[in-house]
């Protein structure tokens, strides 16, 4: 639970640029999610869940700020 809270703080933080967040995602978060994946029997449901997770993370990283949305 604590890791989820820290990830939310990390992904919503304005202090880090997006390229740093992407690098952290690729080097830290994604390998942890795929830990021991060679022993999984990947089903269609599991593949869809991984895609949903990845899309959520990327959406949080690239989420537009309210000011950006209202200016357009």
PQR file of N, CA, C, O and H, with PARSE charges and radii, in Angstrom:
ATOM      1  N   UNK A   1       0.818  -1.184   0.000 -0.4000 1.5000
ATOM      2  CA  UNK A   1       0.000   0.000   0.000 -0.0000 2.0000
ATOM      3  C   UNK A   1       0.871   1.261   0.000  0.5500 1.7000
ATOM      4  O   UNK A   1       0.570   2.242  -0.680 -0.5500 1.4000
ATOM      5  N   UNK A   2       1.936   1.211   0.765 -0.4000 1.5000
ATOM      6  CA  UNK A   2       2.831   2.355   0.840 -0.0000 2.0000
ATOM      7  C   UNK A   2       3.483   2.633  -0.514  0.5500 1.7000
ATOM      8  O   UNK A   2       3.673   3.789  -0.893 -0.5500 1.4000
ATOM      9  H   UNK A   2       2.180   0.414   1.317  0.4000 1.0000
ATOM     10  N   UNK A   3       3.821   1.574  -1.234 -0.4000 1.5000
ATOM     11  CA  UNK A   3       4.430   1.750  -2.550 -0.0000 2.0000
ATOM     12  C   UNK A   3       3.473   2.424  -3.511  0.5500 1.7000
ATOM     13  O   UNK A   3       3.889   3.254  -4.319 -0.5500 1.4000
ATOM     14  H   UNK A   3       3.666   0.635  -0.927  0.4000 1.0000
ATOM     15  N   UNK A   4       2.196   2.080  -3.436 -0.4000 1.5000
ATOM     16  CA  UNK A   4       1.193   2.698  -4.292 -0.0000 2.0000
ATOM     17  C   UNK A   4       1.053   4.181  -3.994  0.5500 1.7000
ATOM     18  O   UNK A   4       0.934   4.990  -4.914 -0.5500 1.4000
ATOM     19  H   UNK A   4       1.858   1.406  -2.779  0.4000 1.0000
ATOM     20  N   UNK A   5       1.067   4.541  -2.736 -0.4000 1.5000
ATOM     21  CA  UNK A   5       0.978   5.958  -2.351 -0.0000 2.0000
ATOM     22  C   UNK A   5       2.204   6.706  -2.836  0.5500 1.7000
ATOM     23  O   UNK A   5       2.084   7.819  -3.349 -0.5500 1.4000
ATOM     24  H   UNK A   5       1.163   3.884  -1.988  0.4000 1.0000
ATOM     25  N   UNK A   6       3.376   6.118  -2.684 -0.4000 1.5000
ATOM     26  CA  UNK A   6       4.596   6.785  -3.152 -0.0000 2.0000
ATOM     27  C   UNK A   6       4.604   6.928  -4.665  0.5500 1.7000
ATOM     28  O   UNK A   6       5.066   7.941  -5.190 -0.5500 1.4000
ATOM     29  H   UNK A   6       3.473   5.214  -2.267  0.4000 1.0000
ATOM     30  N   UNK A   7       4.089   5.905  -5.383 -0.4000 1.5000
ATOM     31  CA  UNK A   7       4.021   6.008  -6.833 -0.0000 2.0000
ATOM     32  C   UNK A   7       3.088   7.136  -7.255  0.5500 1.7000
ATOM     33  O   UNK A   7       3.393   7.869  -8.196 -0.5500 1.4000
ATOM     34  H   UNK A   7       3.714   5.082  -4.957  0.4000 1.0000
ATOM     35  N   UNK A   8       1.970   7.283  -6.580 -0.4000 1.5000
ATOM     36  CA  UNK A   8       1.037   8.369  -6.916 -0.0000 2.0000
ATOM     37  C   UNK A   8       1.676   9.730  -6.686  0.5500 1.7000
ATOM     38  O   UNK A   8       1.519  10.641  -7.499 -0.5500 1.4000
ATOM     39  H   UNK A   8       1.722   6.687  -5.816  0.4000 1.0000
ATOM     40  N   UNK A   9       2.391   9.865  -5.588 -0.4000 1.5000
ATOM     41  CA  UNK A   9       3.085  11.126  -5.325 -0.0000 2.0000
ATOM     42  C   UNK A   9       4.127  11.379  -6.402  0.5500 1.7000
ATOM     43  O   UNK A   9       4.254  12.501  -6.893 -0.5500 1.4000
ATOM     44  H   UNK A   9       2.518   9.124  -4.928  0.4000 1.0000
ATOM     45  N   UNK A  10       4.876  10.339  -6.773 -0.4000 1.5000
ATOM     46  CA  UNK A  10       5.903  10.460  -7.806 -0.0000 2.0000
ATOM     47  C   UNK A  10       5.289  10.845  -9.150  0.5500 1.7000
ATOM     48  O   UNK A  10       5.791  11.745  -9.823 -0.5500 1.4000
ATOM     49  H   UNK A  10       4.772   9.428  -6.374  0.4000 1.0000
ATOM     50  N   UNK A  11       4.218  10.176  -9.542 -0.4000 1.5000
ATOM     51  CA  UNK A  11       3.648  10.410 -10.872 -0.0000 2.0000
ATOM     52  C   UNK A  11       2.946  11.756 -10.967  0.5500 1.7000
ATOM     53  O   UNK A  11       2.877  12.333 -12.052 -0.5500 1.4000
ATOM     54  H   UNK A  11       3.811   9.445  -8.995  0.4000 1.0000
ATOM     55  N   UNK A  12       2.429  12.264  -9.872 -0.4000 1.5000
ATOM     56  CA  UNK A  12       1.716  13.542  -9.904 -0.0000 2.0000
ATOM     57  C   UNK A  12       2.615  14.731  -9.577  0.5500 1.7000
ATOM     58  O   UNK A  12       2.171  15.877  -9.648 -0.5500 1.4000
ATOM     59  H   UNK A  12       2.485  11.795  -8.990  0.4000 1.0000
ATOM     60  N   UNK A  13       3.853  14.479  -9.227 -0.4000 1.5000
ATOM     61  CA  UNK A  13       4.761  15.553  -8.848 -0.0000 2.0000
ATOM     62  C   UNK A  13       5.114  16.427 -10.048  0.5500 1.7000
ATOM     63  O   UNK A  13       5.375  15.924 -11.141 -0.5500 1.4000
ATOM     64  H   UNK A  13       4.214  13.548  -9.169  0.4000 1.0000
ATOM     65  N   UNK A  14       5.119  17.724  -9.830 -0.4000 1.5000
ATOM     66  CA  UNK A  14       5.513  18.669 -10.869 -0.0000 2.0000
ATOM     67  C   UNK A  14       7.005  18.975 -10.824  0.5500 1.7000
ATOM     68  O   UNK A  14       7.520  19.686 -11.687 -0.5500 1.4000
ATOM     69  H   UNK A  14       4.907  18.132  -8.942  0.4000 1.0000
ATOM     70  N   UNK A  15       7.692  18.450  -9.837 -0.4000 1.5000
ATOM     71  CA  UNK A  15       9.107  18.750  -9.670 -0.0000 2.0000
ATOM     72  C   UNK A  15       9.987  17.983 -10.653  0.5500 1.7000
ATOM     73  O   UNK A  15      11.068  18.450 -11.011 -0.5500 1.4000
ATOM     74  H   UNK A  15       7.274  17.873  -9.136  0.4000 1.0000
ATOM     75  N   UNK A  16       9.535  16.819 -11.088 -0.4000 1.5000
ATOM     76  CA  UNK A  16      10.320  16.008 -12.013 -0.0000 2.0000
ATOM     77  C   UNK A  16       9.790  16.165 -13.437  0.5500 1.7000
ATOM     78  O   UNK A  16       8.577  16.149 -13.648 -0.5500 1.4000
ATOM     79  H   UNK A  16       8.656  16.440 -10.797  0.4000 1.0000
ATOM     80  N   UNK A  17      10.672  16.315 -14.401 -0.4000 1.5000
ATOM     81  CA  UNK A  17      10.216  16.375 -15.789 -0.0000 2.0000
ATOM     82  C   UNK A  17       9.714  15.011 -16.270  0.5500 1.7000
ATOM     83  O   UNK A  17      10.032  13.978 -15.682 -0.5500 1.4000
ATOM     84  H   UNK A  17      11.657  16.328 -14.230  0.4000 1.0000
ATOM     85  N   UNK A  18       8.937  15.025 -17.332 -0.4000 1.5000
ATOM     86  CA  UNK A  18       8.340  13.798 -17.842 -0.0000 2.0000
ATOM     87  C   UNK A  18       9.372  12.793 -18.316  0.5500 1.7000
ATOM     88  O   UNK A  18       9.181  11.589 -18.148 -0.5500 1.4000
ATOM     89  H   UNK A  18       8.678  15.864 -17.810  0.4000 1.0000
ATOM     90  N   UNK A  19      10.462  13.264 -18.904 -0.4000 1.5000
ATOM     91  CA  UNK A  19      11.458  12.306 -19.401 -0.0000 2.0000
ATOM     92  C   UNK A  19      12.106  11.524 -18.257  0.5500 1.7000
ATOM     93  O   UNK A  19      12.443  10.354 -18.438 -0.5500 1.4000
ATOM     94  H   UNK A  19      10.617  14.242 -19.041  0.4000 1.0000
ATOM     95  N   UNK A  20      12.287  12.135 -17.092 -0.4000 1.5000
ATOM     96  CA  UNK A  20      12.829  11.435 -15.926 -0.0000 2.0000
ATOM     97  C   UNK A  20      11.813  10.412 -15.424  0.5500 1.7000
ATOM     98  O   UNK A  20      12.184   9.298 -15.053 -0.5500 1.4000
ATOM     99  H   UNK A  20      12.013  13.085 -16.945  0.4000 1.0000
ATOM    100  N   UNK A  21      10.533  10.786 -15.411 -0.4000 1.5000
ATOM    101  CA  UNK A  21       9.496   9.863 -14.973 -0.0000 2.0000
ATOM    102  C   UNK A  21       9.430   8.632 -15.886  0.5500 1.7000
ATOM    103  O   UNK A  21       9.249   7.511 -15.410 -0.5500 1.4000
ATOM    104  H   UNK A  21      10.231  11.690 -15.712  0.4000 1.0000
ATOM    105  N   UNK A  22       9.576   8.845 -17.189 -0.4000 1.5000
ATOM    106  CA  UNK A  22       9.564   7.730 -18.132 -0.0000 2.0000
ATOM    107  C   UNK A  22      10.760   6.814 -17.888  0.5500 1.7000
ATOM    108  O   UNK A  22      10.617   5.591 -17.905 -0.5500 1.4000
ATOM    109  H   UNK A  22       9.723   9.756 -17.575  0.4000 1.0000
ATOM    110  N   UNK A  23      11.936   7.396 -17.662 -0.4000 1.5000
ATOM    111  CA  UNK A  23      13.121   6.587 -17.401 -0.0000 2.0000
ATOM    112  C   UNK A  23      12.973   5.763 -16.121  0.5500 1.7000
ATOM    113  O   UNK A  23      13.381   4.603 -16.078 -0.5500 1.4000
ATOM    114  H   UNK A  23      12.052   8.389 -17.648  0.4000 1.0000
ATOM    115  N   UNK A  24      12.392   6.358 -15.086 -0.4000 1.5000
ATOM    116  CA  UNK A  24      12.161   5.629 -13.847 -0.0000 2.0000
ATOM    117  C   UNK A  24      11.166   4.501 -14.081  0.5500 1.7000
ATOM    118  O   UNK A  24      11.334   3.399 -13.559 -0.5500 1.4000
ATOM    119  H   UNK A  24      12.061   7.300 -15.121  0.4000 1.0000
ATOM    120  N   UNK A  25      10.147   4.774 -14.856 -0.4000 1.5000
ATOM    121  CA  UNK A  25       9.155   3.736 -15.159 -0.0000 2.0000
ATOM    122  C   UNK A  25       9.799   2.561 -15.894  0.5500 1.7000
ATOM    123  O   UNK A  25       9.551   1.403 -15.558 -0.5500 1.4000
ATOM    124  H   UNK A  25      10.011   5.669 -15.280  0.4000 1.0000
ATOM    125  N   UNK A  26      10.618   2.859 -16.889 -0.4000 1.5000
ATOM    126  CA  UNK A  26      11.233   1.809 -17.697 -0.0000 2.0000
ATOM    127  C   UNK A  26      12.273   1.018 -16.899  0.5500 1.7000
ATOM    128  O   UNK A  26      12.363  -0.201 -17.045 -0.5500 1.4000
ATOM    129  H   UNK A  26      10.820   3.799 -17.162  0.4000 1.0000
ATOM    130  N   UNK A  27      13.051   1.692 -16.062 -0.4000 1.5000
ATOM    131  CA  UNK A  27      14.149   1.021 -15.369 -0.0000 2.0000
ATOM    132  C   UNK A  27      13.771   0.417 -14.024  0.5500 1.7000
ATOM    133  O   UNK A  27      14.421  -0.526 -13.574 -0.5500 1.4000
ATOM    134  H   UNK A  27      12.978   2.682 -15.943  0.4000 1.0000
ATOM    135  N   UNK A  28      12.731   0.940 -13.368 -0.4000 1.5000
ATOM    136  CA  UNK A  28      12.408   0.462 -12.024 -0.0000 2.0000
ATOM    137  C   UNK A  28      11.034  -0.212 -11.962  0.5500 1.7000
ATOM    138  O   UNK A  28      10.927  -1.364 -11.541 -0.5500 1.4000
ATOM    139  H   UNK A  28      12.202   1.706 -13.734  0.4000 1.0000
ATOM    140  N   UNK A  29      10.012   0.482 -12.368 -0.4000 1.5000
ATOM    141  CA  UNK A  29       8.645   0.013 -12.148 -0.0000 2.0000
ATOM    142  C   UNK A  29       8.309  -1.182 -13.030  0.5500 1.7000
ATOM    143  O   UNK A  29       7.821  -2.195 -12.530 -0.5500 1.4000
ATOM    144  H   UNK A  29      10.098   1.417 -12.710  0.4000 1.0000
ATOM    145  N   UNK A  30       8.558  -1.085 -14.323 -0.4000 1.5000
ATOM    146  CA  UNK A  30       8.180  -2.156 -15.237 -0.0000 2.0000
ATOM    147  C   UNK A  30       8.912  -3.467 -14.941  0.5500 1.7000
ATOM    148  O   UNK A  30       8.272  -4.518 -14.967 -0.5500 1.4000
ATOM    149  H   UNK A  30       8.955  -0.262 -14.729  0.4000 1.0000
ATOM    150  N   UNK A  31      10.224  -3.461 -14.661 -0.4000 1.5000
ATOM    151  CA  UNK A  31      10.879  -4.730 -14.299 -0.0000 2.0000
ATOM    152  C   UNK A  31      10.329  -5.356 -13.021  0.5500 1.7000
ATOM    153  O   UNK A  31      10.292  -6.581 -12.905 -0.5500 1.4000
ATOM    154  H   UNK A  31      10.744  -2.607 -14.640  0.4000 1.0000
ATOM    155  N   UNK A  32       9.902  -4.538 -12.061 -0.4000 1.5000
ATOM    156  CA  UNK A  32       9.311  -5.090 -10.841 -0.0000 2.0000
ATOM    157  C   UNK A  32       7.985  -5.768 -11.156  0.5500 1.7000
ATOM    158  O   UNK A  32       7.677  -6.824 -10.603 -0.5500 1.4000
ATOM    159  H   UNK A  32       9.931  -3.543 -12.156  0.4000 1.0000
ATOM    160  N   UNK A  33       7.203  -5.167 -12.039 -0.4000 1.5000
ATOM    161  CA  UNK A  33       5.928  -5.766 -12.428 -0.0000 2.0000
ATOM    162  C   UNK A  33       6.157  -7.084 -13.159  0.5500 1.7000
ATOM    163  O   UNK A  33       5.405  -8.040 -12.964 -0.5500 1.4000
ATOM    164  H   UNK A  33       7.453  -4.309 -12.488  0.4000 1.0000
ATOM    165  N   UNK A  34       7.179  -7.141 -13.991 -0.4000 1.5000
ATOM    166  CA  UNK A  34       7.454  -8.345 -14.766 -0.0000 2.0000
ATOM    167  C   UNK A  34       8.391  -9.334 -14.066  0.5500 1.7000
ATOM    168  O   UNK A  34       8.925 -10.243 -14.701 -0.5500 1.4000
ATOM    169  H   UNK A  34       7.790  -6.365 -14.149  0.4000 1.0000
ATOM    170  N   UNK A  35       8.585  -9.158 -12.781 -0.4000 1.5000
ATOM    171  CA  UNK A  35       9.466 -10.034 -12.029 -0.0000 2.0000
ATOM    172  C   UNK A  35       8.997 -11.490 -12.140  0.5500 1.7000
ATOM    173  O   UNK A  35       7.833 -11.794 -11.878 -0.5500 1.4000
ATOM    174  H   UNK A  35       8.151  -8.419 -12.265  0.4000 1.0000
ATOM    175  N   UNK A  36       9.898 -12.370 -12.524 -0.4000 1.5000
ATOM    176  CA  UNK A  36       9.641 -13.802 -12.683 -0.0000 2.0000
ATOM    177  C   UNK A  36       8.590 -14.093 -13.740  0.5500 1.7000
ATOM    178  O   UNK A  36       7.865 -15.081 -13.625 -0.5500 1.4000
ATOM    179  H   UNK A  36      10.843 -12.123 -12.737  0.4000 1.0000
ATOM    180  N   UNK A  37       8.490 -13.268 -14.755 -0.4000 1.5000
ATOM    181  CA  UNK A  37       7.474 -13.475 -15.789 -0.0000 2.0000
ATOM    182  C   UNK A  37       7.754 -14.707 -16.643  0.5500 1.7000
ATOM    183  O   UNK A  37       6.853 -15.199 -17.321 -0.5500 1.4000
ATOM    184  H   UNK A  37       9.080 -12.466 -14.849  0.4000 1.0000
ATOM    185  N   UNK A  38       8.983 -15.214 -16.623 -0.4000 1.5000
ATOM    186  CA  UNK A  38       9.257 -16.394 -17.428 -0.0000 2.0000
ATOM    187  C   UNK A  38       8.556 -17.633 -16.875  0.5500 1.7000
ATOM    188  O   UNK A  38       8.473 -18.647 -17.569 -0.5500 1.4000
ATOM    189  H   UNK A  38       9.715 -14.814 -16.072  0.4000 1.0000
ATOM    190  N   UNK A  39       8.051 -17.574 -15.645 -0.4000 1.5000
ATOM    191  CA  UNK A  39       7.322 -18.703 -15.079 -0.0000 2.0000
ATOM    192  C   UNK A  39       5.807 -18.564 -15.227  0.5500 1.7000
ATOM    193  O   UNK A  39       5.064 -19.475 -14.862 -0.5500 1.4000
ATOM    194  H   UNK A  39       8.118 -16.750 -15.082  0.4000 1.0000
ATOM    195  N   UNK A  40       5.352 -17.442 -15.754 -0.4000 1.5000
ATOM    196  CA  UNK A  40       3.913 -17.233 -15.922 -0.0000 2.0000
ATOM    197  C   UNK A  40       3.413 -17.984 -17.148  0.5500 1.7000
ATOM    198  O   UNK A  40       4.148 -18.184 -18.116 -0.5500 1.4000
ATOM    199  H   UNK A  40       5.956 -16.703 -16.051  0.4000 1.0000
ATOM    200  N   UNK A  41       2.177 -18.388 -17.091 -0.4000 1.5000
ATOM    201  CA  UNK A  41       1.499 -18.828 -18.303 -0.0000 2.0000
ATOM    202  C   UNK A  41       0.590 -17.664 -18.687  0.5500 1.7000
ATOM    203  O   UNK A  41      -0.506 -17.510 -18.148 -0.5500 1.4000
ATOM    204  H   UNK A  41       1.580 -18.226 -16.305  0.4000 1.0000
ATOM    205  N   UNK A  42       1.056 -16.863 -19.611 -0.4000 1.5000
ATOM    206  CA  UNK A  42       0.371 -15.624 -19.949 -0.0000 2.0000
ATOM    207  C   UNK A  42      -0.893 -15.917 -20.745  0.5500 1.7000
ATOM    208  O   UNK A  42      -0.848 -16.480 -21.839 -0.5500 1.4000
ATOM    209  H   UNK A  42       1.946 -16.988 -20.048  0.4000 1.0000
ATOM    210  N   UNK A  43      -1.997 -15.526 -20.175 -0.4000 1.5000
ATOM    211  CA  UNK A  43      -3.280 -15.678 -20.846 -0.0000 2.0000
ATOM    212  C   UNK A  43      -3.678 -14.345 -21.448  0.5500 1.7000
ATOM    213  O   UNK A  43      -3.010 -13.334 -21.231 -0.5500 1.4000
ATOM    214  H   UNK A  43      -2.033 -15.069 -19.287  0.4000 1.0000
ATOM    215  N   UNK A  44      -4.742 -14.344 -22.187 -0.4000 1.5000
ATOM    216  CA  UNK A  44      -5.233 -13.103 -22.770 -0.0000 2.0000
ATOM    217  C   UNK A  44      -5.635 -12.116 -21.680  0.5500 1.7000
ATOM    218  O   UNK A  44      -5.402 -10.914 -21.803 -0.5500 1.4000
ATOM    219  H   UNK A  44      -5.284 -15.165 -22.363  0.4000 1.0000
ATOM    220  N   UNK A  45      -6.237 -12.629 -20.622 -0.4000 1.5000
ATOM    221  CA  UNK A  45      -6.631 -11.760 -19.503 -0.0000 2.0000
ATOM    222  C   UNK A  45      -5.410 -11.118 -18.849  0.5500 1.7000
ATOM    223  O   UNK A  45      -5.422  -9.925 -18.544 -0.5500 1.4000
ATOM    224  H   UNK A  45      -6.427 -13.605 -20.522  0.4000 1.0000
ATOM    225  N   UNK A  46      -4.363 -11.901 -18.634 -0.4000 1.5000
ATOM    226  CA  UNK A  46      -3.144 -11.367 -18.038 -0.0000 2.0000
ATOM    227  C   UNK A  46      -2.482 -10.331 -18.922  0.5500 1.7000
ATOM    228  O   UNK A  46      -1.979  -9.319 -18.434 -0.5500 1.4000
ATOM    229  H   UNK A  46      -4.353 -12.870 -18.882  0.4000 1.0000
ATOM    230  N   UNK A  47      -2.481 -10.584 -20.222 -0.4000 1.5000
ATOM    231  CA  UNK A  47      -1.904  -9.619 -21.155 -0.0000 2.0000
ATOM    232  C   UNK A  47      -2.691  -8.316 -21.144  0.5500 1.7000
ATOM    233  O   UNK A  47      -2.105  -7.234 -21.178 -0.5500 1.4000
ATOM    234  H   UNK A  47      -2.890 -11.407 -20.617  0.4000 1.0000
ATOM    235  N   UNK A  48      -4.011  -8.416 -21.097 -0.4000 1.5000
ATOM    236  CA  UNK A  48      -4.840  -7.205 -21.050 -0.0000 2.0000
ATOM    237  C   UNK A  48      -4.610  -6.437 -19.756  0.5500 1.7000
ATOM    238  O   UNK A  48      -4.596  -5.206 -19.758 -0.5500 1.4000
ATOM    239  H   UNK A  48      -4.487  -9.295 -21.070  0.4000 1.0000
ATOM    240  N   UNK A  49      -4.430  -7.159 -18.646 -0.4000 1.5000
ATOM    241  CA  UNK A  49      -4.174  -6.483 -17.373 -0.0000 2.0000
ATOM    242  C   UNK A  49      -2.840  -5.745 -17.392  0.5500 1.7000
ATOM    243  O   UNK A  49      -2.732  -4.648 -16.844 -0.5500 1.4000
ATOM    244  H   UNK A  49      -4.443  -8.159 -18.644  0.4000 1.0000
ATOM    245  N   UNK A  50      -1.829  -6.335 -18.016 -0.4000 1.5000
ATOM    246  CA  UNK A  50      -0.541  -5.646 -18.141 -0.0000 2.0000
ATOM    247  C   UNK A  50      -0.667  -4.390 -19.006  0.5500 1.7000
ATOM    248  O   UNK A  50      -0.074  -3.355 -18.702 -0.5500 1.4000
ATOM    249  H   UNK A  50      -1.917  -7.226 -18.461  0.4000 1.0000
ATOM    250  N   UNK A  51      -1.443  -4.494 -20.084 -0.4000 1.5000
ATOM    251  CA  UNK A  51      -1.642  -3.326 -20.943 -0.0000 2.0000
ATOM    252  C   UNK A  51      -2.405  -2.221 -20.210  0.5500 1.7000
ATOM    253  O   UNK A  51      -2.091  -1.042 -20.371 -0.5500 1.4000
ATOM    254  H   UNK A  51      -1.925  -5.335 -20.331  0.4000 1.0000
ATOM    255  N   UNK A  52      -3.397  -2.594 -19.413 -0.4000 1.5000
ATOM    256  CA  UNK A  52      -4.152  -1.615 -18.634 -0.0000 2.0000
ATOM    257  C   UNK A  52      -3.236  -0.928 -17.628  0.5500 1.7000
ATOM    258  O   UNK A  52      -3.297   0.290 -17.458 -0.5500 1.4000
ATOM    259  H   UNK A  52      -3.651  -3.552 -19.282  0.4000 1.0000
ATOM    260  N   UNK A  53      -2.384  -1.711 -16.959 -0.4000 1.5000
ATOM    261  CA  UNK A  53      -1.444  -1.131 -16.000 -0.0000 2.0000
ATOM    262  C   UNK A  53      -0.521  -0.130 -16.684  0.5500 1.7000
ATOM    263  O   UNK A  53      -0.327   0.982 -16.193 -0.5500 1.4000
ATOM    264  H   UNK A  53      -2.335  -2.700 -17.097  0.4000 1.0000
ATOM    265  N   UNK A  54       0.048  -0.533 -17.823 -0.4000 1.5000
ATOM    266  CA  UNK A  54       0.962   0.356 -18.529 -0.0000 2.0000
ATOM    267  C   UNK A  54       0.261   1.633 -18.975  0.5500 1.7000
ATOM    268  O   UNK A  54       0.816   2.724 -18.845 -0.5500 1.4000
ATOM    269  H   UNK A  54      -0.110  -1.436 -18.222  0.4000 1.0000
ATOM    270  N   UNK A  55      -0.941   1.506 -19.494 -0.4000 1.5000
ATOM    271  CA  UNK A  55      -1.682   2.691 -19.926 -0.0000 2.0000
ATOM    272  C   UNK A  55      -2.008   3.618 -18.761  0.5500 1.7000
ATOM    273  O   UNK A  55      -1.967   4.839 -18.913 -0.5500 1.4000
ATOM    274  H   UNK A  55      -1.393   0.620 -19.600  0.4000 1.0000
ATOM    275  N   UNK A  56      -2.333   3.049 -17.597 -0.4000 1.5000
ATOM    276  CA  UNK A  56      -2.607   3.880 -16.422 -0.0000 2.0000
ATOM    277  C   UNK A  56      -1.381   4.663 -15.995  0.5500 1.7000
ATOM    278  O   UNK A  56      -1.461   5.857 -15.704 -0.5500 1.4000
ATOM    279  H   UNK A  56      -2.366   2.058 -17.474  0.4000 1.0000
ATOM    280  N   UNK A  57      -0.245   3.982 -15.961 -0.4000 1.5000
ATOM    281  CA  UNK A  57       0.988   4.648 -15.546 -0.0000 2.0000
ATOM    282  C   UNK A  57       1.329   5.771 -16.518  0.5500 1.7000
ATOM    283  O   UNK A  57       1.647   6.882 -16.094 -0.5500 1.4000
ATOM    284  H   UNK A  57      -0.179   3.013 -16.197  0.4000 1.0000
ATOM    285  N   UNK A  58       1.267   5.492 -17.808 -0.4000 1.5000
ATOM    286  CA  UNK A  58       1.601   6.516 -18.795 -0.0000 2.0000
ATOM    287  C   UNK A  58       0.597   7.659 -18.779  0.5500 1.7000
ATOM    288  O   UNK A  58       0.969   8.812 -18.993 -0.5500 1.4000
ATOM    289  H   UNK A  58       1.008   4.590 -18.152  0.4000 1.0000
ATOM    290  N   UNK A  59      -0.659   7.354 -18.529 -0.4000 1.5000
ATOM    291  CA  UNK A  59      -1.667   8.408 -18.445 -0.0000 2.0000
ATOM    292  C   UNK A  59      -1.386   9.322 -17.257  0.5500 1.7000
ATOM    293  O   UNK A  59      -1.552  10.538 -17.359 -0.5500 1.4000
ATOM    294  H   UNK A  59      -0.961   6.416 -18.355  0.4000 1.0000
ATOM    295  N   UNK A  60      -0.962   8.744 -16.128 -0.4000 1.5000
ATOM    296  CA  UNK A  60      -0.637   9.557 -14.959 -0.0000 2.0000
ATOM    297  C   UNK A  60       0.588  10.432 -15.214  0.5500 1.7000
ATOM    298  O   UNK A  60       0.651  11.570 -14.749 -0.5500 1.4000
ATOM    299  H   UNK A  60      -0.827   7.756 -16.046  0.4000 1.0000
ATOM    300  N   UNK A  61       1.553   9.902 -15.948 -0.4000 1.5000
ATOM    301  CA  UNK A  61       2.765  10.671 -16.229 -0.0000 2.0000
ATOM    302  C   UNK A  61       2.472  11.810 -17.198  0.5500 1.7000
ATOM    303  O   UNK A  61       2.950  12.927 -16.999 -0.5500 1.4000
ATOM    304  H   UNK A  61       1.501   8.978 -16.326  0.4000 1.0000
ATOM    305  N   UNK A  62       1.694  11.543 -18.240 -0.4000 1.5000
ATOM    306  CA  UNK A  62       1.433  12.543 -19.268 -0.0000 2.0000
ATOM    307  C   UNK A  62       0.136  13.306 -19.051  0.5500 1.7000
ATOM    308  O   UNK A  62      -0.304  14.036 -19.939 -0.5500 1.4000
ATOM    309  H   UNK A  62       1.306  10.636 -18.401  0.4000 1.0000
ATOM    310  N   UNK A  63      -0.478  13.152 -17.892 -0.4000 1.5000
ATOM    311  CA  UNK A  63      -1.748  13.805 -17.627 -0.0000 2.0000
ATOM    312  C   UNK A  63      -1.617  15.319 -17.772  0.5500 1.7000
ATOM    313  O   UNK A  63      -0.734  15.926 -17.166 -0.5500 1.4000
ATOM    314  H   UNK A  63      -0.120  12.559 -17.171  0.4000 1.0000
ATOM    315  N   UNK A  64      -2.496  15.934 -18.576 -0.4000 1.5000
ATOM    316  CA  UNK A  64      -2.417  17.388 -18.713 -0.0000 2.0000
ATOM    317  C   UNK A  64      -2.862  18.067 -17.425  0.5500 1.7000
ATOM    318  O   UNK A  64      -3.722  17.556 -16.707 -0.5500 1.4000
ATOM    319  H   UNK A  64      -3.214  15.441 -19.068  0.4000 1.0000
ATOM    320  N   UNK A  65      -2.284  19.190 -17.149 -0.4000 1.5000
ATOM    321  CA  UNK A  65      -2.658  19.966 -15.976 -0.0000 2.0000
ATOM    322  C   UNK A  65      -3.935  20.729 -16.284  0.5500 1.7000
ATOM    323  O   UNK A  65      -4.240  20.979 -17.451 -0.5500 1.4000
ATOM    324  H   UNK A  65      -1.585  19.604 -17.732  0.4000 1.0000
ATOM    325  N   UNK A  66      -4.675  21.095 -15.270 -0.4000 1.5000
ATOM    326  CA  UNK A  66      -5.936  21.804 -15.480 -0.0000 2.0000
ATOM    327  C   UNK A  66      -5.742  23.109 -16.239  0.5500 1.7000
ATOM    328  O   UNK A  66      -6.572  23.465 -17.075 -0.5500 1.4000
ATOM    329  H   UNK A  66      -4.428  20.892 -14.323  0.4000 1.0000
ATOM    330  N   UNK A  67      -4.686  23.808 -15.967 -0.4000 1.5000
ATOM    331  CA  UNK A  67      -4.435  25.078 -16.654 -0.0000 2.0000
ATOM    332  C   UNK A  67      -4.229  24.854 -18.145  0.5500 1.7000
ATOM    333  O   UNK A  67      -4.678  25.656 -18.964 -0.5500 1.4000
ATOM    334  H   UNK A  67      -4.012  23.519 -15.287  0.4000 1.0000
ATOM    335  N   UNK A  68      -3.546  23.758 -18.502 -0.4000 1.5000
ATOM    336  CA  UNK A  68      -3.300  23.461 -19.906 -0.0000 2.0000
ATOM    337  C   UNK A  68      -4.604  23.134 -20.630  0.5500 1.7000
ATOM    338  O   UNK A  68      -4.775  23.501 -21.792 -0.5500 1.4000
ATOM    339  H   UNK A  68      -3.181  23.106 -17.837  0.4000 1.0000
ATOM    340  N   UNK A  69      -5.506  22.461 -19.967 -0.4000 1.5000
ATOM    341  CA  UNK A  69      -6.757  22.055 -20.592 -0.0000 2.0000
ATOM    342  C   UNK A  69      -7.651  23.277 -20.812  0.5500 1.7000
ATOM    343  O   UNK A  69      -8.288  23.389 -21.859 -0.5500 1.4000
ATOM    344  H   UNK A  69      -5.367  22.163 -19.023  0.4000 1.0000
ATOM    345  N   UNK A  70      -7.707  24.181 -19.855 -0.4000 1.5000
ATOM    346  CA  UNK A  70      -8.599  25.335 -19.956 -0.0000 2.0000
ATOM    347  C   UNK A  70      -8.076  26.383 -20.927  0.5500 1.7000
ATOM    348  O   UNK A  70      -8.863  27.148 -21.484 -0.5500 1.4000
ATOM    349  H   UNK A  70      -7.190  24.090 -19.004  0.4000 1.0000
ATOM    350  N   UNK A  71      -6.770  26.436 -21.141 -0.4000 1.5000
ATOM    351  CA  UNK A  71      -6.210  27.428 -22.073 -0.0000 2.0000
ATOM    352  C   UNK A  71      -6.552  27.131 -23.499  0.5500 1.7000
ATOM    353  O   UNK A  71      -6.697  28.053 -24.302 -0.5500 1.4000
ATOM    354  H   UNK A  71      -6.130  25.815 -20.689  0.4000 1.0000
ATOM    355  N   UNK A  72      -6.687  25.857 -23.848 -0.4000 1.5000
ATOM    356  CA  UNK A  72      -6.964  25.472 -25.235 -0.0000 2.0000
ATOM    357  C   UNK A  72      -8.387  25.651 -25.549  0.5500 1.7000
ATOM    358  O   UNK A  72      -8.810  25.378 -26.672 -0.5500 1.4000
ATOM    359  H   UNK A  72      -6.569  25.108 -23.196  0.4000 1.0000
TER
END
